[in-house]
Structure formats: structure tokens, C-alpha cells
Amino acid sequence: MEGQHNKTVRIFVGGLAESVTKQDLHSLFSSFGNVEAVETIRTKGCSFAYLDFLPSPTDNKSLSRLFSKYNGCVWKGGKLKLEKAKEHYLVRLKREWDEDAMSKIEHVCHKPVTTDKLEEKPTKESLKTKQLHIYFPRLRKLTY
């Protein structure tokens, strides 16, 4: 857990009481760092949440202190269970797509490509000079 104080960490918070809101979770965990997003999931039997948490840059052990203080404690009628979670699947999917696109470009060009060239938007002049060729096959009459 140490050494990740400059990277967003996704935390699973289980055992939430039904009365807990996103604002409650945000205010509870914000004393240890920056809470970037809170995603709560409520079902009939249980409630849990995912926090995107950026540990305090001045305190290297803020994440370990957070786990030691709140893991297993009773809060608002529920016993909290904290675990480090995998990254959000949409974030992982976007990262994998970007890595795959970069590897395909490097494979074709046979040299490393920097990302700043990929993020450039085309100008109006370059869009005017490009042509679109559409092929329509010859259609035949159907006979019955």
C-alpha cells in the first residue's frame, strides 16, 4: 500500500448501513486524502460503495492509516469492511484500448510513437483535401 501516494486508489467499502449517503462517505474519508468519486450500490440485503481515493501527498502512510482506522469499525449501524479494489472496468478498458492502438501503430511504423501526435485534431484544410470513396456494387434486377 505504501509508495502509491501519487496515484488514485479504488477502495471497496462493504457493510454499509442503509442510511449512509455518498456525502457521508465523502466527508468520512476526505480527512485522509482527496475523495474523487463515490459510487454506491444498494441491494435488498447489502449496501456497499467504491471510492476513488487520492491519498494525501504530504502523508505517505495515509492509505495504511485509513485501513487500520476504519476496517472493522461500526459506523452508523453497519460494520465497515475496507479492501483495495481493482480499477474501474471502463478505465481499464480505455487504457487497454489506448495501449493496443499504440502497439499497432508502433508495429506498422517500426518506431515508437509519442501520444502528443495522436491527440492533434485535424484542421479544416486537411479535412477539405481528404476524399471519401464509396463503392456501390452493380445492382441486378431480381427475377422470380
Secondary structure, DSSP 8 states (H G I E B T S, - for coil): -TT-TTS-EEEEEE---TT--HHHHHHHHTTSEEEEEEEEEE-SS-EEEEEEEEE-SS-TTHHHHHHHHHTT-EETTEE-EEEE----HHHHHHHHHHHHHHHHHHHHHTS---HHHHT----HHHHHH---------------
